[in-house]
Amino acid sequence: MAEIIRGEDLLKDERLKKKLKDHIEKNLLIGMPTETVYGLGGNSLSEKALRNIFKMKNRPVSDPIISHVYDVTQAFHQLYHINIFEKYLIYILSKNFWPGPLSIIAKAKKNLPSILTAHTHFCAVRLPNNEIAREIIKICNTPIAAPSANKFQHISPTNSLHVLQEFTKENVLIFDDGQCDIGIESTVIKIVKYREKERSCLFRKVNAGDGKITTDLEVTTDEEYEQENEQEMEKLRQCLNCTRGDSHLDIYFKLKNIFDEVEMGGEIYDAIMKYKNLYHYEILIYRRGRYTRDDIEKVLRDNPLLRDIKIDLYKKIKFEKLDIFQNGEDDEKVKEEVDKNEIELEELGEKKTNWGNYPNDVNVHNGENKKDSNTLEKCKGEESSSKNEVSPGLLLTHYSPFVSTYLIDLMVDIERNSNMKRERVYFHLNKCILLDVGNSFLTYQHNFLKYINISFDNLVKEVEQIKYVTKNFFLFLREAERLAIALEAQNILISIVRLKSRDEMSLSLFDRVFRSASGKIIKVHINEGGQLELFGC
């Protein structure tokens, strides 16, 4: 049976520390608090522990897992297989963003279990901004692989009770540290390098952000580094004046100090410049989170050795191109963006299919149940898990309740004038739970079976409003799911009227909201009689 343990007790109880260490050494799993969401943790270096994670979560092995470390030196020592320029780049990023919600994907060490990387040979690593999590990693003396502590594709857990609800009957030690501070998963980036600058520039113009980077243009095996790798630690020992008694970790700690003054030149500087000039480097953002593209770009721009590194977004996270963000444009513009939306939805990872293919979907047209209607859901469907991803969090159906869920949005004037082009749909709103964000449907709450409001009226600044909703979204969504199951509701509806800002923090939140409903959107028209009319989107 799962057990909840006060996280703060771990800091002072030696018996509890031994219990944790023994648990991990037996390849058993833990519930680990972080600033983002709670993780289901196990030994990153043990294939048996990793398989236990996949099995307990019902997670496909095509979806990789992020490893958590207590210091960047641990990542260099146990996880990454990268040249010294890449070590420098990751160190600079870690100096600015760690501990914190940034996961960095780079080439993995050859001895790592391939299941950790979804057989891509690239691993994602981060240092959590949570004292209990870092203590867990230090006690276990191993990186901790920890995807979100929930069944695959279910709502992410943001407190220890959520983890207990997911894995009550499992042998899991759950360390409680209250509600997560951020409430959504980390930003994920990948370091990508190309052999020829000219060819990579041409490639970027054609395929920027499309994720098709495993080509002859990307260097996935660094032959230069492979030749030097075996002698790397000995060379570092010499140029850093390390003794024979210094461990590899000791050497990496000294290397960090040199990295802080690398601009001054020297052997390390020359080695860094060798690889910087040998390859063309870029960063690709695979998952939005608290740290944004602008945040990362600022750090790179402030460093003379890194300021020429470009950043792009992976195609599956470009939600700002969806047509719901194009409100207020003229008819031709809307049509153009809708066409673009069709393309983007396919790129998000699903195949076109009919509405009603989701378990629990109840779609009513003209007053009759029609499970196979082709009018309301035109761009959503089952996803293939056969394609191994280099990053987690890319499937369209993610963070989802067990009850059929839809997003609802108000029609703007241009849509009202053309609403005859949309087909009317009929939901029994009195059998639906509405999760409202920011009072959008407060006046109409009597139409719904239950009304839940994430209100931020007391917060003036938009950035504080977004942070508040982000921190609490999964918490409120779980409550909506609980009510829906208890009251036998047909659907959960999530209002996105106030979630369509195009700033990066808002888009990070929208990513989770959109995937929680598998991208299913309904437009709402409030008629002259104050009644809600629903249309397919």
C-alpha positions, 0 to 999 in steps of 0.5 A: 500500500502507498504511504505518505511521509512528511517530507520535512521529516526526511531532512532529520530522520536517519532511519527514514533516510535509510528506508528511502535508500533501501527502497530505491536500491530495491528498484521500488518507486517513490512520490517525489515533490517538486516545484512543478508537479509531483513525480513518480521516481525511481533510479535513472540508472536501473532498467528494472526501476524504469520498467516499474515506472512505465508499468505502474503509469501504463506509460508507452516506452516511446515516451522518455523520462526526465532525470533529476539531479542535485547538481549539474556536475552529477549530470555531467558525471552520470547522464550526459555524453557531451563535448566541453562546449556543450558542457559549458552551454549547459553550465551557463543555462544551469547557472541561470535556471537551476534549480528550477523548471528547465529540462535540458535534452542532450546526448546520453551516456552509452551505458544508460538504459535505453528505455530512459531515452525512449531509444533516442540516445538523448536524455532530459535532465533538470535540477528541481527547485525543491529541498525535499527532492534534492535531499532525496537525490543526495540520499539515493546517490543516483539521478532520479527518473520521475515523470508525473506521478499519475496514470499515463495521460491523466491529470498531473498531481500537484499534491501528495493526496493526488499521488495517493489517489493514483497509486493507493494499492502500490508500494510507493513512498510518497513524500509530502511537501504541500501544494506545488509552487508552479503547478505545470511541468518544466520547460523542455529544450534540446541542444541541436548541432549541425556539421555545416552552417550553410546547409543548416541555415538552408534547412532552418528556412525550410523546416524551422521548428518542424522537429525533423532534426534526425537527418544527415544535417544534425550531428547525432554522433559526435565523432570528434568527441568520441575520439577524445572521450576516453582521454577527456578526464585525464586531460581535465585532471591535468589542466585543472591541476587535480590530484590522483585522489580527486574523483570525476565529480571533484574534477567537474566541480573545479571545471565549473569554477573555470567556466565562470572565467572562461572568457579570459582564455586558457586551455579550457577556453581553447577546447570550448572554441574548438567545438564551437567552431566545429559545429553550428548549435541551435536550441529547440523548445519541445515543451513550454513551461515557466521559463520562456523563449525570451528568458533563455534568449536573454541568457544566451545574448548576455554571453559572448560565446553563446549569443549566436545560438538560435532558438526555435519552437517544436511544431507541436507546441505552436498553439498560437497558430490555432484559429482561436487566436485569430479572432477579429480578423476579416473573413479571408484571414479567418479562413486562411488561419483555419486552414493553417489550423487544420495543418497544425492540428495534424502536426500536433500528433493526431489523425483526422477522425469523427467526433465521438471516438473518445470514451465517454463522449456524449454529443447530441445533434438535433436532440439525438445521441450520435456517437459517430457524428462527423460534424463537431470533431473534425480534426481529432483522433487516436494518436500513434504511440509507435513514434519514439519522442525525444521529449515527454509531453507531446501527445495531444491527449494529455493531462486529461480527466476520466470524463469527456472534456471540451474547451468552450469559447465565446464567439466574436462578432465576425463568427456570429455573422457567419455562424450559419457555416457552423453546425449547431450542437446540443449538449445537456448543459445541466449534465455538464460540469463547467470549470470557468476561468476568470468569471467568463460564464459567472452570469450563466452558471445556473445552466450547468450541473455544477459551476467551478470558478478559478477566480483571480479578481483580487490580482491586478497584474496579468502575469500574477493572474496567469501564475495563479491559474497555472498553479491551481489549474490541475487542482481545480480540474481534479475537483471537476473530475471528482464532481463529474464522476460523483454526479454522473455528469456527461462532460466537463467543459473548460472555459478558455475565453480568458486564456488566449493571450499570446505571451509565452507564460499564457501559452505554457498554460494553454498547452496543458489546457488544450491537451486536457481536452484533446483539442476539442473546442466548442463555440458558444453564442449567447442569443438575445434571450440570454440562452447559450447556443453551441456550435462546432469548431 
